[in-house]
Amino acid sequence: MTSIDIGMLGELDVRVAGAPVLIPGGKQRLLLAALTLRAGRLLTTEELIDRVWGEEPPETARTTLRGYVKRLRTGFSRAGTDTAIEAVSGGYRLCVCPEDIDLERFRALRREAAEVSAPATAWRNGAGEPAADGVPPGRRGHAEELRRLQDALARWRGRALSGLEPMPWVVSAADAAEEEYLQVCERRAELRLELGEAERAVSELRPLTTAHPHRESLWTRLLLALHHSGRTAEALLTYDEVRRMLADGLGVEPCASLRGVHERLLREDGPQRAPSVGSRRTAPAPPATAPATPTRPGETRPGEVPPETGQQGGDHGPATGAVVTVDTVAAAAPGSVSGPTAAADAPHPLPGRQRELAVLDGALGPGRARLVVVDGPGGVGKTALVSHWVRSAATETPEQNLPQPRFPGGVLHVDLRGFDPEPPLTAAEALTDLLVQAGCAVSELPADPLALAALLRRATARNRTLVVLDNARDAAQVRPLLPGGTSAAVVTSQNQLRGLVARDGAVRVSVRPLGPQDGARVLATLTGVTPGDPADLYELVDLCDGLPLALRIVAGDLAEDLTHGGEPDPALLAGRLAAEATRLDQLDAGDAATNMRAVLTRAHAQLTPAQAELLHVLAAGGKLDFDVDDVAGLTGRGRNEARTLVRGLVMVNLVAQRGPDTFRLGDLHRLAAVERRQADVR
C-alpha cells in the first residue's frame, strides 16, 4: 500500500509517498482533521456534520458532506492511493495506521520513553547490576528516555491543527496536544538535570516560560536548572519576577511547589545534584476529549491531581511511566555536580536579553515558526537584539550538533523605514532590494509588485533563508515581503503587529526596557565605570527609562569625561538629567536616528485624534501608572470604550500594559508627549 503521512502537529500536512497532497482550506480540512483524530474508527455522518458545521449546519449538509468526501478521495487518488477514506454503514472511516500520523507517533514515542527508563530505586535496592563501564542501569535508561523524548519533540512543528477554523473540538484537540507537548518538555528538563545537563535545560526552558508565563511547573524547573548551573542568584531574581507577574496579572501567589523550590534555594548555598527520577511513576496524560476548563495557576481541574500532591502538572491515569514530581524535586537531598563553566560567568554581550534571544533561538529552529515579530518601544534595542541573534545563528558550527547551517540560503535584510523621518519603503522598493541581495539582476526584475513578491517566494523556496524586515510600519507593509518554502522572516517594529499573529501565525517577542541591574551592566560595560555606590548608575538607568539607546547616549557622556582626563561622575550626570525641562536635550547624540525626542514621538503620527488627546491628557497630568477607570474618568467615556482607546497606545508601544486593565506611561514618553503637544499648539 502507498504510504500516507498526515501531520497534525502544526498546520495540517498530508503526504502520499512523500509528495504533498493539496487539501483545500475550510470545511474539507476540518473533515480530514476530524477523521484523522479518530483514524481507523467510524465517525457517523451526524458526528461529522457537527464537526464540520457546528450547531448550525445547512439543510444540504449531508449532500455537501458526501461531496467533500468525494473530493478528498479524488485528491488521494491522484496522489496514488485509493483506500484512504472508506464508506461504512452510517458514516466514514480513515484507513491509515497510527504510525502514519505524527500526533500518534509523538504519543507512541512518549510511551516508549517512559518504559525504557528503569526506576532508580531498583539500583538503590540492589536489583540492578552495574555494566562493565560502571554506569548504573537507571542512568543509562534516563539517557535513552531523553533520546526518545527528543525524537518525539522533533515532530512538533507548532500548535496542533494550526490554521483550521477554531471549532470547539479543534481547540480541545489542540489544547490536549499542547498539554502533552509541555509535559514532555518538562520531563526532558528533569532528565537534563539528572544527567548533569543543567545549562541545556535552561536554554530549552527559557522560550517555554516566555510562551507560557502562567505555567508554574515550567518556572519550577527553570529555577532548579538555574540553581544546578551555579546561577542561584539569577534563580532567586527570576522567582521574584514570577511572583510579581502572578500578583499583578492574576492576583495570586505562586503555587506551593514553586514556593517550596524558592525556600530551598534560600537555604542552600551551591548547586545541587538533581534527584533520582525513578521515585514516582505516572503515565502520560491520555488525550482530552473535551475543552479544558481554564484555571488560575496552582488550581486544578475536576479529576486532576495538583502537582504538590505527587503528580506532574496535569498528569493523570494509570501508573506506567517514569516522571519526576515537582515535590520530589523540591525535597531532593543535596549532592554534587561540576561547577559552572567560564562561559556561564562571562558577561553577556546583551545584558538582560537572554530570554528574548532564547525565544528567537527556539522559535526559528528547524521545523519551528516561519514568522517572528519583535516589537517594543522606540529605543529599546529591537534591531540590536535581532542583529546579535542573526550573527550568532550565522556562525553556528558543526560542533554545535547541527547537521547543516540554520539558514543555508543566507540572510536578507531591508530597513522598511516604518517609523522613520523618511517615507516608508513601498512594496516594490523593498522587494527589489531583497531580490538584488538574493542574486537577481535589477534589469531582469518585473515592475509589478505582485510579480516581484512571487519571484521572492520562489527565490527563497530553494534553500531555507532568513529575511529580516526591520522597522516595519504595519502588517500590510510586511505581508508582500514574506518568503516562500521553509524560509523564515523576522520583523522588528514599534507596532505590535497583532494582525500577523492572528492571521499569519507569527510568534511575537516583546522587548521591554531594561531593569536597574541590567541597565547598570550596560553602562559599566560601555564605560568601564565602577562607582563606589551602584545606586548612581541605577539612578541613571531610571532617568533613561531603561531604554538602551538612551543608556548608550549617557555612556557617551560619561566616556567624554575620560577623554578630557577627568573622572566619570555618574552622580553629576544624574543631577543634570533630573531636570525635566532639559532631559531630552541631554539625550541627543546629534542626529535624527539617535535623538531620543525624535525616536519617542515617531509613533505619534499613527494615532487617531482621540488616542493623541488621551496621550496628552495622561502626560500633562503626570499620570504614569493608571488603569481603565482612570482613562474613563479623564475622557468621560465608558470603561469598554476607554479600554479600546488605551489599547491603541499599547499597540504602538507608547504605553506598556502591566496587567489586565493596568498600564504605565514611561517618564521619557511623558516628557516627549508634552513637548510634542506644545509644539503642535504653537
C-alpha positions in Angstrom: 0.0 0.0 0.0 1.3 3.5 -0.8 2.4 5.3 2.3 0.3 8.1 3.7 1.7 10.6 6.3 -0.6 13.0 8.0 0.9 15.8 10.1 -1.3 17.5 12.7 1.4 19.0 15.0 1.4 22.4 13.2 -0.6 23.1 10.1 -2.5 20.1 8.6 0.0 18.4 6.3 -0.7 15.4 4.1 1.8 13.4 2.0 1.4 10.3 -0.1 4.7 8.5 -0.9 6.5 11.7 0.3 4.7 14.0 -2.1 2.4 16.7 -0.6 -1.3 16.4 -1.2 -3.2 19.7 -1.6 -6.2 19.8 0.8 -8.4 22.8 0.0 -8.9 25.1 3.0 -12.0 25.4 5.1 -14.5 22.6 5.6 -12.6 19.9 3.8 -9.6 20.4 6.1 -11.9 20.2 9.1 -13.4 17.0 7.7 -10.0 15.4 7.2 -8.8 16.5 10.6 -11.9 15.0 12.3 -11.3 11.7 10.5 -7.6 11.7 11.4 -8.3 12.2 15.1 -10.4 9.1 15.0 -8.3 7.2 12.4 -9.4 3.6 11.9 -12.7 4.2 13.7 -16.1 5.0 12.4 -17.4 8.6 12.6 -21.1 8.8 11.9 -22.5 11.2 9.4 -24.1 13.1 12.3 -20.8 13.4 14.1 -19.0 14.7 11.0 -21.7 17.2 10.2 -21.4 18.5 13.8 -17.6 18.8 13.5 -17.7 20.5 10.1 -20.5 23.0 10.7 -21.1 23.1 14.4 -24.6 23.9 15.8 -26.0 25.5 12.6 -25.4 23.1 9.7 -27.0 23.9 6.3 -30.1 21.9 5.1 -27.9 20.4 2.4 -25.2 19.2 5.0 -25.5 15.5 4.1 -25.2 16.1 0.4 -22.4 18.6 0.8 -20.5 16.2 3.2 -20.6 13.5 0.5 -19.2 15.9 -1.9 -16.4 16.8 0.4 -15.6 13.1 0.9 -15.5 12.6 -2.8 -13.1 15.5 -3.3 -10.8 14.2 -0.6 -10.8 10.8 -2.2 -10.1 12.3 -5.6 -7.1 14.1 -4.1 -5.7 10.9 -2.6 -6.4 9.0 -5.8 -4.4 11.5 -7.9 -1.6 11.2 -5.4 -1.5 7.4 -5.9 -3.8 5.8 -3.2 -7.4 4.8 -3.4 -8.1 3.4 0.0 -7.7 6.4 2.4 -11.4 7.1 3.2 -13.8 4.2 3.5 -17.6 4.5 3.5 -19.2 2.2 6.1 -22.7 1.9 7.4 -23.8 5.2 8.8 -20.6 7.1 8.2 -16.9 7.1 7.2 -13.6 5.8 8.4 -10.0 7.0 7.6 -7.9 3.9 6.8 -4.4 4.8 8.0 -2.1 3.3 10.6 -1.4 5.2 13.8 2.3 5.4 13.0 1.3 7.4 9.8 0.0 10.3 12.0 2.6 12.5 13.6 0.5 13.1 16.7 0.1 9.3 17.3 3.8 8.7 16.7 4.5 11.5 19.2 2.4 9.7 21.8 3.9 6.4 21.0 7.5 7.7 21.4 6.4 9.2 24.7 5.1 5.9 26.0 8.3 4.1 24.8 10.4 6.7 26.6 8.6 6.1 29.8 9.1 2.3 29.5 12.9 2.4 28.9 13.9 4.5 32.0 14.2 1.9 34.8 13.3 3.1 38.3 16.3 4.4 40.2 15.1 2.6 43.2 15.9 -0.7 41.6 19.6 0.3 41.6 19.4 1.5 45.2 17.8 -1.7 46.4 20.3 -3.9 44.7 18.0 -5.2 42.0 20.2 -3.7 39.3 23.8 -4.6 38.5 26.4 -2.1 37.0 27.5 -2.7 33.5 31.2 -3.1 32.6 31.6 0.6 32.2 30.3 1.2 35.8 27.2 3.2 34.7 24.1 2.4 36.8 21.3 0.9 34.7 18.9 3.7 35.7 21.2 6.4 34.4 21.6 4.6 31.1 17.8 4.3 30.9 17.4 8.0 31.5 19.7 8.8 28.6 17.7 6.5 26.3 14.5 8.1 27.6 15.8 11.5 26.8 16.8 10.4 23.3 13.3 9.1 22.6 11.7 12.2 24.0 13.9 14.3 21.7 12.7 12.2 18.8 9.1 12.9 19.9 9.7 16.7 20.2 11.3 16.8 16.8 7.9 16.0 15.3 6.4 19.1 16.9 6.0 21.9 14.2 3.8 24.2 16.2 0.4 24.3 17.8 -1.6 21.3 16.6 -4.1 21.9 13.8 -3.0 25.5 13.2 -4.9 27.3 10.5 -8.2 25.4 11.0 -11.4 27.1 11.9 -11.4 27.2 15.7 -14.4 24.9 16.3 -14.7 23.7 19.9 -13.3 20.2 19.1 -10.4 21.7 17.2 -9.4 23.9 20.2 -9.9 21.0 22.6 -7.7 18.7 20.5 -5.0 21.4 20.1 -5.1 22.1 23.8 -4.7 18.4 24.7 -1.8 18.1 22.3 -0.1 21.2 23.7 -0.5 19.9 27.2 1.2 16.7 26.2 4.0 18.6 24.5 4.6 20.7 27.6 4.6 17.7 29.8 7.3 16.1 27.5 9.3 19.3 27.7 9.1 19.3 31.5 10.1 15.7 31.6 13.1 16.5 29.3 14.2 19.2 31.7 14.1 16.7 34.6 16.2 14.3 32.7 18.7 17.0 31.7 19.2 17.7 35.4 19.5 14.0 36.2 22.2 13.7 33.5 24.1 16.9 34.5 23.0 19.0 31.6 21.5 21.9 33.5 22.7 24.6 31.0 20.9 22.8 28.2 17.8 22.7 30.4 18.0 26.4 31.0 18.2 27.2 27.3 15.3 24.9 26.5 13.1 26.2 29.3 13.5 29.9 28.6 11.4 30.1 25.5 8.8 27.9 27.1 8.3 30.1 30.1 8.0 33.1 27.8 5.4 31.4 25.7 3.5 30.0 28.8 4.2 32.6 31.6 1.4 31.3 33.8 2.5 27.6 33.8 4.3 27.4 37.2 5.6 23.9 36.6 7.9 25.3 33.9 9.1 28.1 36.2 9.8 25.5 38.9 12.1 23.5 36.6 13.8 26.7 35.3 14.6 27.8 38.9 16.1 24.3 39.5 18.0 24.4 36.3 19.5 27.8 37.0 20.4 26.6 40.5 22.1 23.5 39.2 24.0 25.6 36.7 25.6 27.6 39.6 23.2 30.6 38.9 21.3 30.6 42.2 21.2 34.4 42.4 19.6 34.5 38.9 17.1 31.9 40.0 16.1 33.9 43.0 15.7 37.0 40.9 13.6 35.0 38.4 11.3 33.8 41.2 10.8 37.4 42.3 9.8 38.4 38.7 7.4 35.4 38.5 5.8 36.3 41.9 5.2 39.9 40.8 3.9 38.8 37.4 1.3 36.5 39.1 0.4 39.1 41.6 0.0 41.9 39.1 -1.7 39.9 36.4 -3.8 37.4 38.3 -3.8 38.5 41.9 -2.5 35.2 43.2 0.7 33.9 44.9 3.0 31.2 43.4 1.8 27.6 44.0 3.1 25.6 46.9 5.7 23.7 44.7 7.2 26.9 43.3 7.4 28.4 46.8 9.0 25.2 48.1 11.8 25.4 45.5 12.3 29.1 46.4 12.6 28.3 50.0 15.1 25.5 49.2 17.3 27.9 47.2 17.3 30.4 50.0 18.6 27.6 52.4 21.3 26.2 50.1 24.5 27.9 49.1 25.6 26.0 46.0 24.4 23.9 43.0 22.9 20.6 43.9 22.6 17.3 42.1 19.2 16.6 40.6 17.1 13.9 42.4 16.8 10.5 41.0 13.9 10.2 38.5 12.5 6.9 39.4 11.0 7.6 42.8 7.5 8.3 41.5 5.9 6.8 38.4 2.9 8.2 36.5 1.6 7.8 33.0 1.4 10.2 30.1 -1.9 12.0 30.1 -4.5 10.5 27.8 -5.8 12.7 25.0 -8.5 15.1 26.3 -12.0 14.6 24.9 -13.5 17.9 26.0 -12.2 21.5 26.1 -10.1 22.2 29.1 -11.6 24.4 31.8 -9.3 27.4 32.4 -7.8 27.6 35.8 -5.6 30.0 37.6 -2.0 28.9 38.4 -1.9 26.4 41.2 -5.6 25.5 40.7 -6.7 22.1 39.4 -9.5 20.9 37.1 -12.0 18.2 38.2 -10.3 14.9 38.4 -6.8 16.3 38.2 -4.2 15.8 41.0 -2.4 19.1 42.0 1.3 18.9 41.4 2.2 19.3 45.1 0.3 16.0 45.9 2.5 13.8 43.8 1.7 14.0 40.1 3.3 16.2 37.4 1.1 19.2 36.4 -1.9 17.8 34.5 -0.9 14.1 34.5 -3.5 11.5 35.4 -4.3 7.9 34.7 -2.8 4.5 35.5 0.9 4.4 36.5 3.0 3.2 33.7 5.6 6.0 33.0 8.5 7.5 34.9 8.0 11.1 35.9 9.8 13.4 38.3 7.2 15.0 40.6 7.7 18.7 41.5 7.6 18.0 45.2 10.2 15.2 44.8 12.5 17.7 43.1 11.9 20.4 45.8 12.7 17.9 48.6 15.7 16.3 46.9 18.8 15.7 49.1 21.9 17.7 48.2 24.7 16.1 46.2 27.5 17.3 43.9 27.9 18.4 40.4 30.6 20.2 38.5 30.7 23.9 38.9 29.6 26.5 36.3 31.8 26.9 33.2 33.7 30.1 32.5 31.4 30.9 29.7 28.5 30.9 32.1 30.3 33.5 34.3 31.3 35.7 31.4 29.2 38.9 30.9 26.5 38.6 28.3 27.0 40.9 25.2 23.4 42.0 25.5 22.6 42.2 29.3 19.0 41.5 30.1 18.2 40.0 26.7 19.0 36.3 27.3 15.3 35.3 27.4 14.4 37.2 24.1 17.4 35.5 22.4 16.3 32.1 23.7 12.8 32.7 22.3 14.3 33.6 18.9 16.5 30.6 19.0 13.6 28.2 19.9 11.1 29.8 17.5 13.4 29.8 14.5 14.8 26.3 14.9 14.3 23.6 12.2 10.6 22.9 11.8 9.6 25.8 14.0 7.9 29.1 13.3 8.4 30.8 9.9 7.5 34.3 11.1 8.6 36.1 14.3 7.6 39.7 15.2 9.9 41.5 17.6 8.2 44.6 18.9 8.9 47.2 21.6 9.0 50.9 22.2 11.4 53.2 20.3 15.0 53.0 21.5 14.5 49.6 23.3 17.1 47.8 21.1 14.9 45.6 18.8 17.3 45.9 15.9 20.3 45.3 18.0 18.7 42.2 19.5 17.9 40.7 16.1 21.3 41.6 14.6 23.0 39.9 17.5 20.9 36.8 17.1 21.4 36.7 13.4 25.2 36.9 13.8 25.2 34.0 16.3 22.9 31.9 14.1 25.1 32.6 11.1 28.2 31.5 12.9 26.9 28.2 14.2 29.3 25.3 13.6 29.0 21.5 13.2 30.4 21.2 16.7 27.0 22.5 17.9 25.4 19.3 16.7 23.7 21.0 13.8 23.6 18.9 10.6 23.8 22.0 8.4 23.7 25.8 8.7 20.4 27.0 10.1 19.9 29.2 7.0 21.8 27.7 4.1 20.1 30.3 1.8 21.7 33.2 3.7 20.2 36.3 5.4 18.4 39.1 3.5 17.9 42.4 5.3 15.9 45.6 4.5 15.1 48.7 6.6 11.4 49.4 5.8 11.6 52.9 7.4 8.2 52.3 9.0 9.0 54.6 12.0 11.5 56.9 10.4 11.7 60.6 9.3 11.9 59.4 5.7 8.8 57.9 3.9 8.3 54.2 4.4 9.5 51.9 1.7 6.9 50.8 -0.9 6.5 47.0 -1.5 8.2 47.4 -4.9 11.2 49.1 -3.3 11.6 46.6 -0.5 11.1 43.6 -2.8 13.7 45.0 -5.3 16.2 45.4 -2.5 15.7 41.8 -1.2 15.8 40.3 -4.7 19.0 42.0 -5.5 20.5 40.7 -2.3 19.3 37.2 -3.3 21.3 37.5 -6.6 18.8 38.8 -9.1 19.8 41.4 -11.6 17.9 44.7 -11.4 17.4 44.8 -15.2 15.6 41.4 -15.1 13.1 42.3 -12.4 9.5 42.9 -13.3 7.8 46.2 -12.4 4.6 44.7 -10.9 4.8 44.3 -7.1 2.8 41.1 -7.2 5.2 39.6 -9.7 8.1 40.7 -7.5 6.6 39.1 -4.5 6.1 35.8 -6.3 9.7 36.0 -7.5 10.9 36.5 -3.9 8.9 33.5 -2.7 10.4 31.3 -5.5 13.9 32.6 -4.8 13.7 31.8 -1.1 11.9 28.4 -1.5 15.1 26.7 -2.8 17.0 26.9 0.4 15.9 28.0 3.9 16.6 31.7 4.0 16.1 34.3 6.8 14.5 37.6 5.7 14.9 40.4 8.3 12.3 43.1 7.8 13.5 45.9 10.1 11.4 48.8 11.3 8.1 47.8 9.8 5.1 50.2 9.9 2.2 47.8 9.8 1.2 44.3 8.8 0.2 45.4 5.3 3.7 46.6 4.6 5.1 43.2 5.7 2.8 40.6 4.0 4.1 41.1 0.4 7.7 40.6 1.6 7.3 37.2 3.3 9.5 34.4 1.9 8.4 31.0 0.5 9.0 27.4 1.2 10.5 26.7 4.7 12.3 30.1 4.8 11.6 32.4 7.8 11.2 36.1 8.4 11.9 38.2 11.5 10.1 41.6 11.6 11.0 44.4 14.0 8.5 47.1 14.7 7.3 49.6 17.3 3.9 48.4 16.2 2.9 45.1 17.9 1.7 43.8 14.5 -1.0 41.7 16.1 -2.6 41.1 12.7 0.5 39.0 11.7 -0.1 36.9 14.9 -3.8 36.5 14.3 -3.8 35.8 10.5 -0.3 34.7 9.7 0.6 32.7 12.8 3.5 34.8 13.8 5.3 34.3 17.1 5.5 37.6 19.0 8.5 38.6 21.1 8.0 41.8 23.0 11.2 43.6 24.1 10.9 45.6 27.3 13.1 48.3 28.8 16.0 47.0 31.0 15.8 46.8 34.7 18.2 48.7 37.0 20.8 45.9 37.3 20.9 45.1 33.6 20.9 48.7 32.7 23.8 49.4 35.1 25.7 46.5 33.4 25.2 48.2 30.0 26.7 51.4 31.4 29.6 49.7 33.1 30.4 47.6 30.0 30.4 50.7 27.7 32.4 53.0 30.0 34.3 50.8 32.4 32.8 52.9 35.3 32.7 51.1 38.6 31.3 53.6 41.0 31.6 53.1 44.7 27.8 53.4 45.0 26.0 51.4 42.3 22.9 53.5 43.1 24.3 56.3 41.0 24.2 54.0 37.9 20.7 52.8 38.9 19.5 56.4 39.0 20.8 56.9 35.5 19.0 53.8 34.3 15.8 55.1 35.9 16.2 58.5 34.3 16.7 56.8 30.9 13.6 54.6 31.5 15.8 51.6 30.9 16.0 52.3 27.2 19.3 51.0 25.7 19.5 53.9 23.2 19.3 56.5 25.9 21.8 54.5 28.1 24.3 54.5 25.2 23.9 58.3 24.8 24.5 58.6 28.6 27.5 56.3 28.3 29.0 58.6 25.6 28.7 61.5 28.0 30.5 59.5 30.8 33.2 58.4 28.3 33.7 62.0 27.3 34.9 62.9 30.8 37.6 60.2 30.4 38.6 61.6 27.1 39.3 65.0 28.7 41.3 63.5 31.5 38.6 63.7 34.1 36.8 61.0 36.2 33.4 59.9 35.1 30.8 61.2 37.6 27.5 59.3 37.3 26.0 61.3 40.2 26.8 64.6 38.5 25.3 63.4 35.2 22.2 62.1 37.0 21.8 65.6 38.5 21.8 67.1 35.1 19.3 64.6 33.7 17.0 65.1 36.7 16.0 68.5 35.3 12.9 67.6 33.3 13.0 70.8 31.2 16.3 69.8 29.6 16.4 66.0 29.9 15.5 65.3 26.3 18.1 67.8 25.2 20.7 65.8 27.1 19.6 62.6 25.4 20.6 63.7 21.9 23.7 62.3 20.1 23.4 64.7 17.2 21.3 63.1 14.5 17.7 62.1 13.9 18.5 58.4 14.5 19.9 59.0 18.0 17.7 61.8 19.1 15.5 60.4 21.9 13.0 63.2 21.4 12.5 62.2 17.7 12.7 58.4 18.4 10.0 58.6 21.2 7.5 60.6 19.1 7.7 58.8 15.7 4.6 56.6 16.6 2.5 59.7 17.3 1.7 60.0 13.6 -0.1 56.7 13.7 -2.5 57.8 16.5 -6.1 58.8 15.9 -7.1 62.2 17.2 -8.8 60.6 20.3 -5.7 58.5 21.1 -3.5 61.5 20.7 -5.7 63.5 23.1 -5.6 60.7 25.6 -1.8 60.6 25.5 -1.6 64.3 26.0 -4.1 64.2 29.0 -2.1 61.4 30.6 1.3 63.2 30.0 0.1 66.6 31.1 -1.3 65.2 34.3 1.8 63.2 35.1 -0.3 60.1 35.2 2.4 57.4 34.8 0.6 54.4 36.4 -3.1 54.2 35.6 -6.0 51.8 34.9 -9.1 51.7 32.7 -11.1 53.6 35.3 -8.6 56.4 35.3 -8.9 56.6 31.5 -12.7 56.6 31.7 -12.6 59.4 34.2 -10.2 61.5 32.2 -12.0 61.1 28.9 -15.6 60.9 30.1 -16.1 57.6 28.3 -17.4 54.2 29.4 -15.0 51.5 30.5 -15.2 49.5 27.3 -14.6 52.5 25.1 -11.8 53.7 27.4 -10.2 50.2 27.2 -10.3 50.3 23.4 -8.8 53.8 23.4 -5.8 53.0 25.6 -5.3 49.8 23.6 -4.4 51.9 20.6 -1.5 53.4 22.6 -0.4 49.9 23.8 -0.4 48.5 20.3 2.3 51.1 19.2 4.2 50.7 22.4 3.7 54.3 23.7 2.1 52.8 26.8 3.0 49.5 28.5 0.3 47.1 29.7 1.1 45.9 33.2 -2.0 43.8 34.0 -5.4 43.0 32.6 -6.6 46.7 33.0 -3.5 48.4 34.3 -0.9 50.4 32.3 2.2 52.6 32.6 3.4 55.6 30.7 7.2 55.9 30.7 8.7 59.2 32.0 10.5 59.9 28.8 7.4 59.2 26.8 5.6 61.6 29.1 8.1 64.4 28.5 8.1 63.8 24.8 4.3 63.9 24.6 4.1 67.1 26.5 6.7 68.8 24.3 5.1 67.4 21.1 1.7 68.9 22.1 3.2 72.2 23.0 4.9 72.3 19.6 1.6 71.4 17.8 -0.2 74.2 19.7 2.4 76.8 18.6 
